[in-house]
């Protein structure tokens, strides 16, 4: 049995989850991951997608030729690899999508974000897959900011917003590893047939900490110039909801108002911004300078 | 609920111009035409973001083949779902036109990659003379015309097929140009309306109207004429020269996307030998579409 802490939950798993934060075995874990046969469909589905069904507290996710996942009541994940598939090749979907769905089931505010520690607070970078979240976090670690989270995190906004990170390693494509000269930190492949790898950051602080700022990442393009701007509260709420780990679930599980309230608190306590920049390695150093200047401006850096 | 039609073509065949016309048509009073503000629902079928959104799975963690396995169900679901609830309904009178450069292919189990009849009601297929295509592809990709001829003749050609980083789009197979066109014209799942880019250039109002009528949309000719004037090729080109274009290739040094837009430009851009090579490979499909090969021996003599 493996024990991890992921986004504020203690997780007992039969399957090794590379990249996750290993902790001592808890007496009563919040969630369990087991390898078990799952049904092909669930009875009485109330909401469905192309490859998933939700029936009450049972959420069935199908990835053909890879695995099926049954996520139950925010406490359990059953993993059923397709015939001939190595369990190690499925682990990334447990550590990401399945745990993310479980957190959505628990009604948490789950952000699709990477993050680094600036001063004593977490700065998050949100965006869909491919927006450059991990690359930006990796580049910032090279300027001395420890990694807080890579792919998602929970933000608890009951009082002052607190970030609960997903793990301690970054996941980067071969191109980013080359561009950032991180070959020596490279660990195993995220999946056997992909050129995306776990990368050991020079420093990481995968512990709960106050939220400092959230940046939504956008690519600069004609009509959208680079820079940092603060959206109004309605757009900030939209930014937050669109960058939920799985925005469709926020919608289908009726959690929009939760995200709206959380956005208001986060905008108040920390600040929600758009960060627009060219998606090009050549612009990275200048972009980091601009971010550091912004952190001084908003008081995160002395 | 809106109805979906594919707007299918080999790249650089006039697909974007058609989408510009649709957007010009959809302009509301007081809105000005902006080539960089194409409506989201006119996005491309191979875009990753909508796939990730609806399947809850990051396509970047799937191999190309694994992603393809999910694509038919994804397109069927997408036809029934506004994938971004914050966006207005951007369909044109209830019709979504979705750009697609994929050839019409099937998975190993025979299922159509694009989801068949449940994912779309029909396909508007735009074709272009492959001799003009070669020059346009060369400019777009920043390669020689010879290389472009190689690409349009390559049965395994695919876009977004890199493996060192995550492309914004899913890999999409083009096949070679003749096979691409044949895959759409000859598939048995969907009704097809095909049109030549050259005819669109010659008489845009008429051919635009015919394509829209195929999708069940009948619009007053004055409205169509206004859209055609608004998204006129010179207007597209001058907007791009002034502000750049989102979809131009070459990030830091973009190459013009709207270049000449001419029909028959190949006569002064291609050598006789290059023309002969294209015709040798694609003559059958060219004849089928009404592009007469100049053929013959002069090619060999001049090379």
Interface residues (C-beta under 8 A of the other chain):
Chain A: X49 X50 X51 X52 X61 X63 X64 X65 X66 X92 X93 X96 X97 X101 X128 X129 X130 X173 X174 X175 X176 X178 X190 X191 X193 X194 X195 X196 X221 X222 X223 X238 X241 X242 X246 X247 X248 X249 X251 X278 X279 X280 X282
Chain B: X34 X36 X37 X48 X49 X52 X53 X54 X55 X56 X57 X58 X59 X60 X61 X62 X63 X65 X66 X69 X70 X73 X74 X76 X77 X83 X84 X85 X86 X163 X164 X165 X166 X167 X168 X243 X244 X245 X246 X251 X252
